[in-house]
Amino acid sequence: MDRPSVVGQTGYLVLNSEGAVLTSGGDLDNDERVAGLLYGLLKIARKLFDNPVLDESFKRFSVIYDDHAYVVCLSNRKVYIVKRQLQASDNAVAY
């Protein structure tokens, strides 16, 4: 699969709309556990944050740890997950 590289990327997963792994690589190669956990979070987030009244829904969310993050994006009925290393400057999040 030809994907653009994400700065600091250490692994990736691509899931279908039912959460099955289509392709993977790097740190997340064949990682069904992470795929299942993040797909479960996606389903919860959709229930909480999709707003049919305003015709709005989210397209991306991140799960951030001290040294790495999982970025989950939705596009064309697929779920793209990237694991990336964080730099010290990435952790300075403005609230």
N, CA, C and O atoms as a CHARMM CRD file, in Angstrom:
* protein
*
  380
    1    1 MET  N      0.84800  -1.18500   0.00000 PROA 1      0.00000
    2    1 MET  CA     0.00000   0.00000   0.00000 PROA 1      0.00000
    3    1 MET  C      0.88200   1.23300   0.00000 PROA 1      0.00000
    4    1 MET  O      1.81200   1.33000   0.80100 PROA 1      0.00000
    5    2 ASP  N      0.61100   2.15700  -0.86900 PROA 2      0.00000
    6    2 ASP  CA     1.38700   3.37500  -0.97000 PROA 2      0.00000
    7    2 ASP  C      0.74300   4.44400  -0.10400 PROA 2      0.00000
    8    2 ASP  O     -0.28600   5.01400  -0.46700 PROA 2      0.00000
    9    3 ARG  N      1.35900   4.71600   1.05500 PROA 3      0.00000
   10    3 ARG  CA     0.82800   5.70100   1.98600 PROA 3      0.00000
   11    3 ARG  C      1.85400   6.79300   2.20700 PROA 3      0.00000
   12    3 ARG  O      3.05600   6.52700   2.20800 PROA 3      0.00000
   13    4 PRO  N      1.39200   8.01500   2.39300 PROA 4      0.00000
   14    4 PRO  CA     2.35100   9.05500   2.75800 PROA 4      0.00000
   15    4 PRO  C      2.88600   8.78900   4.16400 PROA 4      0.00000
   16    4 PRO  O      2.15300   8.31400   5.03100 PROA 4      0.00000
   17    5 SER  N      4.14000   9.09200   4.38000 PROA 5      0.00000
   18    5 SER  CA     4.75500   8.87800   5.68500 PROA 5      0.00000
   19    5 SER  C      4.37000  10.00900   6.63400 PROA 5      0.00000
   20    5 SER  O      4.26900  11.16800   6.23400 PROA 5      0.00000
   21    6 VAL  N      4.16100   9.65100   7.88300 PROA 6      0.00000
   22    6 VAL  CA     3.84600  10.61800   8.92500 PROA 6      0.00000
   23    6 VAL  C      5.11800  10.82800   9.74300 PROA 6      0.00000
   24    6 VAL  O      5.80200   9.86100  10.07700 PROA 6      0.00000
   25    7 VAL  N      5.43900  12.07200  10.06800 PROA 7      0.00000
   26    7 VAL  CA     6.64300  12.37400  10.83300 PROA 7      0.00000
   27    7 VAL  C      6.61400  11.60000  12.14900 PROA 7      0.00000
   28    7 VAL  O      5.64500  11.68400  12.90200 PROA 7      0.00000
   29    8 GLY  N      7.66500  10.85600  12.41800 PROA 8      0.00000
   30    8 GLY  CA     7.77200  10.09500  13.65100 PROA 8      0.00000
   31    8 GLY  C      7.01900   8.77700  13.64500 PROA 8      0.00000
   32    8 GLY  O      6.94000   8.11300  14.67900 PROA 8      0.00000
   33    9 GLN  N      6.46600   8.38400  12.51200 PROA 9      0.00000
   34    9 GLN  CA     5.67100   7.15700  12.43200 PROA 9      0.00000
   35    9 GLN  C      6.52500   5.93700  12.74300 PROA 9      0.00000
   36    9 GLN  O      7.62600   5.78000  12.21600 PROA 9      0.00000
   37   10 THR  N      5.99100   5.06400  13.61800 PROA 10     0.00000
   38   10 THR  CA     6.68100   3.81200  13.92200 PROA 10     0.00000
   39   10 THR  C      5.85300   2.59300  13.52200 PROA 10     0.00000
   40   10 THR  O      6.36500   1.47300  13.50300 PROA 10     0.00000
   41   11 GLY  N      4.58200   2.80500  13.20400 PROA 11     0.00000
   42   11 GLY  CA     3.73500   1.69900  12.78800 PROA 11     0.00000
   43   11 GLY  C      2.39900   2.19200  12.28400 PROA 11     0.00000
   44   11 GLY  O      2.03400   3.34900  12.49300 PROA 11     0.00000
   45   12 TYR  N      1.65500   1.29500  11.60500 PROA 12     0.00000
   46   12 TYR  CA     0.34000   1.67200  11.09600 PROA 12     0.00000
   47   12 TYR  C     -0.56200   0.44900  10.99700 PROA 12     0.00000
   48   12 TYR  O     -0.09300  -0.68600  10.91100 PROA 12     0.00000
   49   13 LEU  N     -1.86700   0.70800  11.01100 PROA 13     0.00000
   50   13 LEU  CA    -2.91000  -0.28300  10.78200 PROA 13     0.00000
   51   13 LEU  C     -3.95700   0.34200   9.87200 PROA 13     0.00000
   52   13 LEU  O     -4.24300   1.53500   9.97400 PROA 13     0.00000
   53   14 VAL  N     -4.52400  -0.45600   8.98800 PROA 14     0.00000
   54   14 VAL  CA    -5.68500  -0.03500   8.20800 PROA 14     0.00000
   55   14 VAL  C     -6.76800  -1.07700   8.47200 PROA 14     0.00000
   56   14 VAL  O     -6.55800  -2.27200   8.26800 PROA 14     0.00000
   57   15 LEU  N     -7.93900  -0.60300   8.93200 PROA 15     0.00000
   58   15 LEU  CA    -9.05300  -1.48000   9.26900 PROA 15     0.00000
   59   15 LEU  C    -10.21100  -1.23600   8.31600 PROA 15     0.00000
   60   15 LEU  O    -10.35800  -0.13700   7.78200 PROA 15     0.00000
   61   16 ASN  N    -11.03500  -2.25900   8.10000 PROA 16     0.00000
   62   16 ASN  CA   -12.25200  -2.04000   7.33200 PROA 16     0.00000
   63   16 ASN  C    -13.32300  -1.47800   8.26400 PROA 16     0.00000
   64   16 ASN  O    -13.05900  -1.25900   9.44600 PROA 16     0.00000
   65   17 SER  N    -14.51100  -1.24700   7.75300 PROA 17     0.00000
   66   17 SER  CA   -15.56200  -0.60200   8.55000 PROA 17     0.00000
   67   17 SER  C    -16.07900  -1.48200   9.68300 PROA 17     0.00000
   68   17 SER  O    -16.78500  -0.99300  10.56500 PROA 17     0.00000
   69   18 GLU  N    -15.74300  -2.76700   9.67400 PROA 18     0.00000
   70   18 GLU  CA   -16.13500  -3.66300  10.77000 PROA 18     0.00000
   71   18 GLU  C    -15.00700  -3.86700  11.77100 PROA 18     0.00000
   72   18 GLU  O    -15.19300  -4.57100  12.76400 PROA 18     0.00000
   73   19 GLY  N    -13.84300  -3.27000  11.53700 PROA 19     0.00000
   74   19 GLY  CA   -12.73100  -3.35500  12.47800 PROA 19     0.00000
   75   19 GLY  C    -11.70900  -4.43200  12.17400 PROA 19     0.00000
   76   19 GLY  O    -10.78100  -4.62300  12.95900 PROA 19     0.00000
   77   20 ALA  N    -11.84700  -5.15400  11.04800 PROA 20     0.00000
   78   20 ALA  CA   -10.87700  -6.18100  10.67700 PROA 20     0.00000
   79   20 ALA  C     -9.63400  -5.52900  10.07100 PROA 20     0.00000
   80   20 ALA  O     -9.74400  -4.56500   9.31400 PROA 20     0.00000
   81   21 VAL  N     -8.46000  -6.05000  10.40000 PROA 21     0.00000
   82   21 VAL  CA    -7.20700  -5.50700   9.89500 PROA 21     0.00000
   83   21 VAL  C     -7.05400  -5.86900   8.42000 PROA 21     0.00000
   84   21 VAL  O     -7.09000  -7.04200   8.04900 PROA 21     0.00000
   85   22 LEU  N     -6.88200  -4.84500   7.58600 PROA 22     0.00000
   86   22 LEU  CA    -6.64600  -5.03900   6.16000 PROA 22     0.00000
   87   22 LEU  C     -5.15700  -5.07700   5.85200 PROA 22     0.00000
   88   22 LEU  O     -4.69400  -5.89600   5.05900 PROA 22     0.00000
   89   23 THR  N     -4.41700  -4.18000   6.48800 PROA 23     0.00000
   90   23 THR  CA    -2.96500  -4.11400   6.29800 PROA 23     0.00000
   91   23 THR  C     -2.34200  -3.48300   7.53500 PROA 23     0.00000
   92   23 THR  O     -3.00400  -2.75800   8.27700 PROA 23     0.00000
   93   24 SER  N     -1.05700  -3.76800   7.74600 PROA 24     0.00000
   94   24 SER  CA    -0.37100  -3.24300   8.92300 PROA 24     0.00000
   95   24 SER  C      1.12300  -3.24900   8.67000 PROA 24     0.00000
   96   24 SER  O      1.59900  -3.85900   7.71300 PROA 24     0.00000
   97   25 GLY  N      1.86200  -2.56400   9.53900 PROA 25     0.00000
   98   25 GLY  CA     3.30800  -2.54600   9.40300 PROA 25     0.00000
   99   25 GLY  C      3.97700  -1.89600  10.59700 PROA 25     0.00000
  100   25 GLY  O      3.31800  -1.29500  11.44500 PROA 25     0.00000
  101   26 GLY  N      5.29700  -2.02400  10.65200 PROA 26     0.00000
  102   26 GLY  CA     6.07800  -1.42200  11.73100 PROA 26     0.00000
  103   26 GLY  C      5.71700  -2.00300  13.08600 PROA 26     0.00000
  104   26 GLY  O      5.47100  -3.20300  13.20700 PROA 26     0.00000
  105   27 ASP  N      5.68500  -1.15400  14.10400 PROA 27     0.00000
  106   27 ASP  CA     5.36300  -1.57400  15.47300 PROA 27     0.00000
  107   27 ASP  C      3.97400  -2.21100  15.58400 PROA 27     0.00000
  108   27 ASP  O      3.71900  -2.98100  16.51100 PROA 27     0.00000
  109   28 LEU  N      3.09400  -1.90100  14.66300 PROA 28     0.00000
  110   28 LEU  CA     1.71500  -2.39700  14.73100 PROA 28     0.00000
  111   28 LEU  C      1.46200  -3.56400  13.77100 PROA 28     0.00000
  112   28 LEU  O      0.31000  -3.91500  13.51500 PROA 28     0.00000
  113   29 ASP  N      2.51600  -4.15600  13.24800 PROA 29     0.00000
  114   29 ASP  CA     2.36800  -5.26200  12.31000 PROA 29     0.00000
  115   29 ASP  C      1.58800  -6.40700  12.95400 PROA 29     0.00000
  116   29 ASP  O      2.02300  -6.98700  13.94900 PROA 29     0.00000
  117   30 ASN  N      0.43900  -6.72000  12.37700 PROA 30     0.00000
  118   30 ASN  CA    -0.44400  -7.79900  12.86100 PROA 30     0.00000
  119   30 ASN  C     -0.87700  -7.62200  14.31500 PROA 30     0.00000
  120   30 ASN  O     -1.12800  -8.61200  15.00200 PROA 30     0.00000
  121   31 ASP  N     -0.96700  -6.39200  14.79300 PROA 31     0.00000
  122   31 ASP  CA    -1.34100  -6.15100  16.19300 PROA 31     0.00000
  123   31 ASP  C     -2.86300  -6.06000  16.32300 PROA 31     0.00000
  124   31 ASP  O     -3.42900  -4.96800  16.34400 PROA 31     0.00000
  125   32 GLU  N     -3.50700  -7.20900  16.40900 PROA 32     0.00000
  126   32 GLU  CA    -4.96500  -7.29400  16.52200 PROA 32     0.00000
  127   32 GLU  C     -5.46300  -6.67600  17.83900 PROA 32     0.00000
  128   32 GLU  O     -6.56800  -6.13500  17.89300 PROA 32     0.00000
  129   33 ARG  N     -4.64700  -6.75800  18.89600 PROA 33     0.00000
  130   33 ARG  CA    -5.05600  -6.22000  20.20600 PROA 33     0.00000
  131   33 ARG  C     -5.23400  -4.71100  20.13700 PROA 33     0.00000
  132   33 ARG  O     -6.26700  -4.19100  20.55800 PROA 33     0.00000
  133   34 VAL  N     -4.23800  -4.00000  19.60900 PROA 34     0.00000
  134   34 VAL  CA    -4.33500  -2.54100  19.47600 PROA 34     0.00000
  135   34 VAL  C     -5.46200  -2.18100  18.51600 PROA 34     0.00000
  136   34 VAL  O     -6.20600  -1.23100  18.76000 PROA 34     0.00000
  137   35 ALA  N     -5.59300  -2.92900  17.43500 PROA 35     0.00000
  138   35 ALA  CA    -6.67400  -2.67000  16.47600 PROA 35     0.00000
  139   35 ALA  C     -8.02800  -2.76800  17.16700 PROA 35     0.00000
  140   35 ALA  O     -8.88100  -1.90100  16.98200 PROA 35     0.00000
  141   36 GLY  N     -8.23300  -3.82000  17.96600 PROA 36     0.00000
  142   36 GLY  CA    -9.50300  -3.99900  18.66300 PROA 36     0.00000
  143   36 GLY  C     -9.77400  -2.91500  19.69200 PROA 36     0.00000
  144   36 GLY  O    -10.89700  -2.42300  19.80600 PROA 36     0.00000
  145   37 LEU  N     -8.73600  -2.54300  20.44500 PROA 37     0.00000
  146   37 LEU  CA    -8.90200  -1.49200  21.45600 PROA 37     0.00000
  147   37 LEU  C     -9.25900  -0.14500  20.82200 PROA 37     0.00000
  148   37 LEU  O    -10.19100   0.52900  21.26200 PROA 37     0.00000
  149   38 LEU  N     -8.51100   0.23900  19.78600 PROA 38     0.00000
  150   38 LEU  CA    -8.77600   1.53500  19.15700 PROA 38     0.00000
  151   38 LEU  C    -10.08000   1.53400  18.37700 PROA 38     0.00000
  152   38 LEU  O    -10.75600   2.56100  18.31300 PROA 38     0.00000
  153   39 TYR  N    -10.44500   0.41600  17.78900 PROA 39     0.00000
  154   39 TYR  CA   -11.74100   0.33300  17.10200 PROA 39     0.00000
  155   39 TYR  C    -12.88100   0.45200  18.12600 PROA 39     0.00000
  156   39 TYR  O    -13.90000   1.08800  17.85500 PROA 39     0.00000
  157   40 GLY  N    -12.70100  -0.16000  19.29400 PROA 40     0.00000
  158   40 GLY  CA   -13.68900  -0.01700  20.36700 PROA 40     0.00000
  159   40 GLY  C    -13.84200   1.43000  20.81700 PROA 40     0.00000
  160   40 GLY  O    -14.96000   1.89900  21.03400 PROA 40     0.00000
  161   41 LEU  N    -12.71600   2.14600  20.96000 PROA 41     0.00000
  162   41 LEU  CA   -12.77600   3.57300  21.29300 PROA 41     0.00000
  163   41 LEU  C    -13.48100   4.36600  20.21000 PROA 41     0.00000
  164   41 LEU  O    -14.24000   5.29200  20.49900 PROA 41     0.00000
  165   42 LEU  N    -13.22800   3.99900  18.96200 PROA 42     0.00000
  166   42 LEU  CA   -13.88000   4.65900  17.83500 PROA 42     0.00000
  167   42 LEU  C    -15.39800   4.51100  17.92200 PROA 42     0.00000
  168   42 LEU  O    -16.12900   5.48100  17.72300 PROA 42     0.00000
  169   43 LYS  N    -15.86900   3.30900  18.21600 PROA 43     0.00000
  170   43 LYS  CA   -17.31100   3.08900  18.32100 PROA 43     0.00000
  171   43 LYS  C    -17.91600   3.90800  19.45800 PROA 43     0.00000
  172   43 LYS  O    -19.00400   4.46500  19.31000 PROA 43     0.00000
  173   44 ILE  N    -17.22200   3.98300  20.58700 PROA 44     0.00000
  174   44 ILE  CA   -17.70500   4.79600  21.71100 PROA 44     0.00000
  175   44 ILE  C    -17.72100   6.26800  21.33200 PROA 44     0.00000
  176   44 ILE  O    -18.69500   6.97000  21.60400 PROA 44     0.00000
  177   45 ALA  N    -16.64300   6.73900  20.70400 PROA 45     0.00000
  178   45 ALA  CA   -16.55600   8.15300  20.31000 PROA 45     0.00000
  179   45 ALA  C    -17.65500   8.51900  19.33100 PROA 45     0.00000
  180   45 ALA  O    -18.22200   9.60800  19.41000 PROA 45     0.00000
  181   46 ARG  N    -17.95900   7.62300  18.41500 PROA 46     0.00000
  182   46 ARG  CA   -19.03400   7.91200  17.44800 PROA 46     0.00000
  183   46 ARG  C    -20.36400   8.08800  18.15600 PROA 46     0.00000
  184   46 ARG  O    -21.14600   8.96500  17.79000 PROA 46     0.00000
  185   47 LYS  N    -20.63200   7.26700  19.16700 PROA 47     0.00000
  186   47 LYS  CA   -21.88800   7.39600  19.92200 PROA 47     0.00000
  187   47 LYS  C    -21.93400   8.71300  20.67600 PROA 47     0.00000
  188   47 LYS  O    -22.98700   9.34400  20.76700 PROA 47     0.00000
  189   48 LEU  N    -20.79000   9.13200  21.22000 PROA 48     0.00000
  190   48 LEU  CA   -20.74800  10.34500  22.03500 PROA 48     0.00000
  191   48 LEU  C    -20.69200  11.63700  21.22800 PROA 48     0.00000
  192   48 LEU  O    -21.32100  12.62900  21.59600 PROA 48     0.00000
  193   49 PHE  N    -19.93600  11.62700  20.12100 PROA 49     0.00000
  194   49 PHE  CA   -19.62300  12.88700  19.45900 PROA 49     0.00000
  195   49 PHE  C    -20.26600  13.10800  18.10600 PROA 49     0.00000
  196   49 PHE  O    -20.29100  14.24800  17.64100 PROA 49     0.00000
  197   50 ASP  N    -20.78500  12.08800  17.44700 PROA 50     0.00000
  198   50 ASP  CA   -21.48500  12.33400  16.18600 PROA 50     0.00000
  199   50 ASP  C    -22.80500  13.02500  16.49900 PROA 50     0.00000
  200   50 ASP  O    -23.53700  12.60400  17.39400 PROA 50     0.00000
  201   51 ASN  N    -23.10400  14.08600  15.75800 PROA 51     0.00000
  202   51 ASN  CA   -24.28200  14.88700  16.03600 PROA 51     0.00000
  203   51 ASN  C    -25.15000  14.96200  14.77900 PROA 51     0.00000
  204   51 ASN  O    -24.91500  15.80900  13.91700 PROA 51     0.00000
  205   52 PRO  N    -26.16400  14.07200  14.66300 PROA 52     0.00000
  206   52 PRO  CA   -27.00300  14.08300  13.45500 PROA 52     0.00000
  207   52 PRO  C    -27.83700  15.35400  13.31100 PROA 52     0.00000
  208   52 PRO  O    -28.18700  15.73500  12.19400 PROA 52     0.00000
  209   53 VAL  N    -28.16000  16.01600  14.42200 PROA 53     0.00000
  210   53 VAL  CA   -28.95500  17.24300  14.36100 PROA 53     0.00000
  211   53 VAL  C    -28.17900  18.34000  13.63300 PROA 53     0.00000
  212   53 VAL  O    -28.74200  19.05300  12.80300 PROA 53     0.00000
  213   54 LEU  N    -26.89600  18.47500  13.94100 PROA 54     0.00000
  214   54 LEU  CA   -26.06400  19.49600  13.30200 PROA 54     0.00000
  215   54 LEU  C    -25.34100  18.96700  12.07500 PROA 54     0.00000
  216   54 LEU  O    -24.58000  19.69400  11.43700 PROA 54     0.00000
  217   55 ASP  N    -25.57700  17.69800  11.74000 PROA 55     0.00000
  218   55 ASP  CA   -24.90700  17.04200  10.61100 PROA 55     0.00000
  219   55 ASP  C    -23.39300  17.16800  10.73900 PROA 55     0.00000
  220   55 ASP  O    -22.70000  17.47700   9.77000 PROA 55     0.00000
  221   56 GLU  N    -22.88900  16.92300  11.95600 PROA 56     0.00000
  222   56 GLU  CA   -21.45400  16.97600  12.21100 PROA 56     0.00000
  223   56 GLU  C    -20.99300  15.63200  12.74300 PROA 56     0.00000
  224   56 GLU  O    -21.72800  14.94200  13.44900 PROA 56     0.00000
  225   57 SER  N    -19.78000  15.27400  12.39900 PROA 57     0.00000
  226   57 SER  CA   -19.15100  14.10600  12.99200 PROA 57     0.00000
  227   57 SER  C    -17.64700  14.32400  12.97600 PROA 57     0.00000
  228   57 SER  O    -17.13100  15.11600  12.18700 PROA 57     0.00000
  229   58 PHE  N    -16.95700  13.62000  13.84700 PROA 58     0.00000
  230   58 PHE  CA   -15.51300  13.77900  13.88000 PROA 58     0.00000
  231   58 PHE  C    -14.87600  12.92200  12.79100 PROA 58     0.00000
  232   58 PHE  O    -15.46700  11.94700  12.32800 PROA 58     0.00000
  233   59 LYS  N    -13.68600  13.28900  12.39700 PROA 59     0.00000
  234   59 LYS  CA   -12.95000  12.55800  11.36700 PROA 59     0.00000
  235   59 LYS  C    -11.64200  11.98200  11.90800 PROA 59     0.00000
  236   59 LYS  O    -11.03300  11.12000  11.27500 PROA 59     0.00000
  237   60 ARG  N    -11.20700  12.46000  13.08500 PROA 60     0.00000
  238   60 ARG  CA    -9.92200  12.03600  13.62400 PROA 60     0.00000
  239   60 ARG  C     -9.91200  12.19300  15.13300 PROA 60     0.00000
  240   60 ARG  O    -10.51600  13.11900  15.67400 PROA 60     0.00000
  241   61 PHE  N     -9.22400  11.28100  15.81200 PROA 61     0.00000
  242   61 PHE  CA    -8.94000  11.46500  17.22800 PROA 61     0.00000
  243   61 PHE  C     -7.58000  10.88100  17.53800 PROA 61     0.00000
  244   61 PHE  O     -7.06100  10.05600  16.78600 PROA 61     0.00000
  245   62 SER  N     -6.99700  11.31400  18.65900 PROA 62     0.00000
  246   62 SER  CA    -5.67000  10.85700  19.06300 PROA 62     0.00000
  247   62 SER  C     -5.71600  10.33800  20.48300 PROA 62     0.00000
  248   62 SER  O     -6.44600  10.85900  21.32600 PROA 62     0.00000
  249   63 VAL  N     -4.93200   9.30900  20.74000 PROA 63     0.00000
  250   63 VAL  CA    -4.71100   8.79000  22.08000 PROA 63     0.00000
  251   63 VAL  C     -3.24200   9.06000  22.36100 PROA 63     0.00000
  252   63 VAL  O     -2.36400   8.48200  21.72100 PROA 63     0.00000
  253   64 ILE  N     -2.97600   9.95100  23.33000 PROA 64     0.00000
  254   64 ILE  CA    -1.62600  10.46400  23.53900 PROA 64     0.00000
  255   64 ILE  C     -1.04500   9.95000  24.85000 PROA 64     0.00000
  256   64 ILE  O     -1.65600  10.06800  25.91300 PROA 64     0.00000
  257   65 TYR  N      0.14300   9.38000  24.74700 PROA 65     0.00000
  258   65 TYR  CA     0.92600   8.93700  25.89300 PROA 65     0.00000
  259   65 TYR  C      2.12300   9.86200  26.03100 PROA 65     0.00000
  260   65 TYR  O      2.28500  10.78200  25.22900 PROA 65     0.00000
  261   66 ASP  N      2.97000   9.63500  27.04100 PROA 66     0.00000
  262   66 ASP  CA     4.14100  10.49000  27.23700 PROA 66     0.00000
  263   66 ASP  C      5.09900  10.46800  26.05300 PROA 66     0.00000
  264   66 ASP  O      5.62700  11.50800  25.66100 PROA 66     0.00000
  265   67 ASP  N      5.32600   9.28900  25.48500 PROA 67     0.00000
  266   67 ASP  CA     6.35600   9.17800  24.45400 PROA 67     0.00000
  267   67 ASP  C      5.83600   8.83200  23.05800 PROA 67     0.00000
  268   67 ASP  O      6.59500   8.88500  22.09100 PROA 67     0.00000
  269   68 HSD  N      4.55900   8.48100  22.94000 PROA 68     0.00000
  270   68 HSD  CA     4.00000   8.15400  21.62900 PROA 68     0.00000
  271   68 HSD  C      2.50500   8.45100  21.60400 PROA 68     0.00000
  272   68 HSD  O      1.88700   8.70400  22.63800 PROA 68     0.00000
  273   69 ALA  N      1.93800   8.41500  20.39900 PROA 69     0.00000
  274   69 ALA  CA     0.50400   8.67100  20.23600 PROA 69     0.00000
  275   69 ALA  C     -0.03700   7.77000  19.14100 PROA 69     0.00000
  276   69 ALA  O      0.68200   7.38700  18.21800 PROA 69     0.00000
  277   70 TYR  N     -1.31300   7.43800  19.25600 PROA 70     0.00000
  278   70 TYR  CA    -2.03200   6.74900  18.20200 PROA 70     0.00000
  279   70 TYR  C     -2.98400   7.76800  17.59400 PROA 70     0.00000
  280   70 TYR  O     -3.79100   8.37100  18.30100 PROA 70     0.00000
  281   71 VAL  N     -2.88900   7.95900  16.29700 PROA 71     0.00000
  282   71 VAL  CA    -3.78500   8.87300  15.58900 PROA 71     0.00000
  283   71 VAL  C     -4.71600   8.00600  14.74900 PROA 71     0.00000
  284   71 VAL  O     -4.26700   7.19000  13.94400 PROA 71     0.00000
  285   72 VAL  N     -6.02300   8.19500  14.95000 PROA 72     0.00000
  286   72 VAL  CA    -7.03300   7.39300  14.26700 PROA 72     0.00000
  287   72 VAL  C     -7.81100   8.31900  13.33700 PROA 72     0.00000
  288   72 VAL  O     -8.39600   9.30600  13.78100 PROA 72     0.00000
  289   73 CYS  N     -7.81300   7.99500  12.04300 PROA 73     0.00000
  290   73 CYS  CA    -8.51400   8.80200  11.03700 PROA 73     0.00000
  291   73 CYS  C     -9.51000   7.93600  10.28400 PROA 73     0.00000
  292   73 CYS  O     -9.26600   6.75200  10.05100 PROA 73     0.00000
  293   74 LEU  N    -10.62400   8.52900   9.90900 PROA 74     0.00000
  294   74 LEU  CA   -11.65600   7.85100   9.13200 PROA 74     0.00000
  295   74 LEU  C    -11.66900   8.42700   7.72900 PROA 74     0.00000
  296   74 LEU  O    -11.68700   9.64400   7.54600 PROA 74     0.00000
  297   75 SER  N    -11.66000   7.53600   6.73100 PROA 75     0.00000
  298   75 SER  CA   -11.72500   7.99100   5.34800 PROA 75     0.00000
  299   75 SER  C    -12.16800   6.83300   4.46700 PROA 75     0.00000
  300   75 SER  O    -11.65000   5.72200   4.57900 PROA 75     0.00000
  301   76 ASN  N    -13.13100   7.10100   3.58900 PROA 76     0.00000
  302   76 ASN  CA   -13.59500   6.11200   2.60800 PROA 76     0.00000
  303   76 ASN  C    -13.93800   4.76200   3.23200 PROA 76     0.00000
  304   76 ASN  O    -13.52100   3.71600   2.73400 PROA 76     0.00000
  305   77 ARG  N    -14.68900   4.79300   4.31000 PROA 77     0.00000
  306   77 ARG  CA   -15.14500   3.57700   5.00100 PROA 77     0.00000
  307   77 ARG  C    -14.00600   2.71400   5.52100 PROA 77     0.00000
  308   77 ARG  O    -14.17000   1.51000   5.72200 PROA 77     0.00000
  309   78 LYS  N    -12.85100   3.33500   5.73800 PROA 78     0.00000
  310   78 LYS  CA   -11.71300   2.64400   6.32900 PROA 78     0.00000
  311   78 LYS  C    -11.23200   3.43400   7.53600 PROA 78     0.00000
  312   78 LYS  O    -11.45900   4.63900   7.64300 PROA 78     0.00000
  313   79 VAL  N    -10.56300   2.73100   8.43900 PROA 79     0.00000
  314   79 VAL  CA    -9.99700   3.33700   9.63600 PROA 79     0.00000
  315   79 VAL  C     -8.48000   3.24100   9.50600 PROA 79     0.00000
  316   79 VAL  O     -7.92900   2.14900   9.36800 PROA 79     0.00000
  317   80 TYR  N     -7.81300   4.38800   9.55000 PROA 80     0.00000
  318   80 TYR  CA    -6.35900   4.44800   9.45000 PROA 80     0.00000
  319   80 TYR  C     -5.80600   4.79100  10.82800 PROA 80     0.00000
  320   80 TYR  O     -6.20800   5.78200  11.43800 PROA 80     0.00000
  321   81 ILE  N     -4.88900   3.97400  11.31000 PROA 81     0.00000
  322   81 ILE  CA    -4.28000   4.18700  12.62000 PROA 81     0.00000
  323   81 ILE  C     -2.77900   4.29800  12.42500 PROA 81     0.00000
  324   81 ILE  O     -2.16300   3.44300  11.78800 PROA 81     0.00000
  325   82 VAL  N     -2.19200   5.35500  12.97300 PROA 82     0.00000
  326   82 VAL  CA    -0.75100   5.54800  12.90500 PROA 82     0.00000
  327   82 VAL  C     -0.22900   5.68100  14.32800 PROA 82     0.00000
  328   82 VAL  O     -0.77300   6.43200  15.13800 PROA 82     0.00000
  329   83 LYS  N      0.83400   4.94000  14.61900 PROA 83     0.00000
  330   83 LYS  CA     1.54400   5.11800  15.88600 PROA 83     0.00000
  331   83 LYS  C      2.75700   5.96300  15.58000 PROA 83     0.00000
  332   83 LYS  O      3.52400   5.65700  14.66700 PROA 83     0.00000
  333   84 ARG  N      2.93400   7.03400  16.34900 PROA 84     0.00000
  334   84 ARG  CA     4.09400   7.89300  16.11000 PROA 84     0.00000
  335   84 ARG  C      4.76100   8.26800  17.41700 PROA 84     0.00000
  336   84 ARG  O      4.10600   8.44100  18.44400 PROA 84     0.00000
  337   85 GLN  N      6.07900   8.39100  17.35600 PROA 85     0.00000
  338   85 GLN  CA     6.86500   8.84300  18.49800 PROA 85     0.00000
  339   85 GLN  C      6.64500  10.33600  18.67400 PROA 85     0.00000
  340   85 GLN  O      6.51500  11.07800  17.70100 PROA 85     0.00000
  341   86 LEU  N      6.60600  10.76400  19.92700 PROA 86     0.00000
  342   86 LEU  CA     6.45200  12.18600  20.21500 PROA 86     0.00000
  343   86 LEU  C      7.76800  12.76700  20.66100 PROA 86     0.00000
  344   86 LEU  O      8.55300  12.11700  21.35100 PROA 86     0.00000
  345   87 GLN  N      7.99700  13.99300  20.26200 PROA 87     0.00000
  346   87 GLN  CA     9.14900  14.75200  20.72200 PROA 87     0.00000
  347   87 GLN  C      8.71400  15.58000  21.93200 PROA 87     0.00000
  348   87 GLN  O      7.51500  15.72000  22.17200 PROA 87     0.00000
  349   88 ALA  N      9.63400  16.11700  22.68100 PROA 88     0.00000
  350   88 ALA  CA     9.30400  16.93100  23.84800 PROA 88     0.00000
  351   88 ALA  C      8.41000  18.10500  23.46400 PROA 88     0.00000
  352   88 ALA  O      7.52100  18.47600  24.23000 PROA 88     0.00000
  353   89 SER  N      8.63200  18.69700  22.28900 PROA 89     0.00000
  354   89 SER  CA     7.82300  19.84100  21.86000 PROA 89     0.00000
  355   89 SER  C      6.39700  19.42600  21.52700 PROA 89     0.00000
  356   89 SER  O      5.48800  20.25200  21.60900 PROA 89     0.00000
  357   90 ASP  N      6.17300  18.15200  21.14900 PROA 90     0.00000
  358   90 ASP  CA     4.82100  17.66800  20.85200 PROA 90     0.00000
  359   90 ASP  C      3.96000  17.60600  22.09900 PROA 90     0.00000
  360   90 ASP  O      2.73600  17.71200  22.01200 PROA 90     0.00000
  361   91 ASN  N      4.58200  17.43500  23.26200 PROA 91     0.00000
  362   91 ASN  CA     3.83400  17.29100  24.50700 PROA 91     0.00000
  363   91 ASN  C      3.35700  18.61300  25.07800 PROA 91     0.00000
  364   91 ASN  O      2.57400  18.62500  26.02700 PROA 91     0.00000
  365   92 ALA  N      3.81000  19.72300  24.52300 PROA 92     0.00000
  366   92 ALA  CA     3.38500  21.05500  24.98500 PROA 92     0.00000
  367   92 ALA  C      2.04900  21.37200  24.30000 PROA 92     0.00000
  368   92 ALA  O      2.01700  22.03900  23.26600 PROA 92     0.00000
  369   93 VAL  N      0.96700  20.89400  24.87900 PROA 93     0.00000
  370   93 VAL  CA    -0.36200  21.08000  24.29100 PROA 93     0.00000
  371   93 VAL  C     -1.04300  22.26200  24.96100 PROA 93     0.00000
  372   93 VAL  O     -1.10200  22.34300  26.18800 PROA 93     0.00000
  373   94 ALA  N     -1.55200  23.16900  24.15500 PROA 94     0.00000
  374   94 ALA  CA    -2.28400  24.31800  24.69500 PROA 94     0.00000
  375   94 ALA  C     -3.72600  23.91100  24.94400 PROA 94     0.00000
  376   94 ALA  O     -4.36300  23.31800  24.07400 PROA 94     0.00000
  377   95 TYR  N     -4.24200  24.22200  26.11700 PROA 95     0.00000
  378   95 TYR  CA    -5.63000  23.89400  26.46600 PROA 95     0.00000
  379   95 TYR  C     -6.48600  25.12300  26.41200 PROA 95     0.00000
  380   95 TYR  O     -7.68600  25.05100  26.67500 PROA 95     0.00000
